[in-house]
Amino acid sequence: MSHSHRPIPKHCHHKASGRGVVRLNGKDCYTGPWGTPEAEVTYERLLAEWLTNGRSLVAPAADSPAGEIAPSLTTAPTVNDVILAF
């Protein structure tokens, strides 16, 4: 199946924590307080990174312990991240 026919993961409400969440490659990625602009921007950034990386999570940084996600997936977005997402 071609990449263009696979659905984009939805931004969902994780009611237990009150945060937004998107599941990418079987891993829950939290986006921030549900319903906030911060959560929406983080969701868009995560999707952009995921799609740019061939529908795969960003590889761990070279200096990160094994299994830890690269800092770009766990930090707040920069102005550049937001611009690139659009």
ABEGO torsion letter per residue (X at the ends): XBAAABBBBBBBBBAAAGBBBBBBGGBBBBAEBBGBAAAAAAAAAAAAAAAAAGGBBBBBBAABBBGBBBAAAABBBBAAAAAAAX
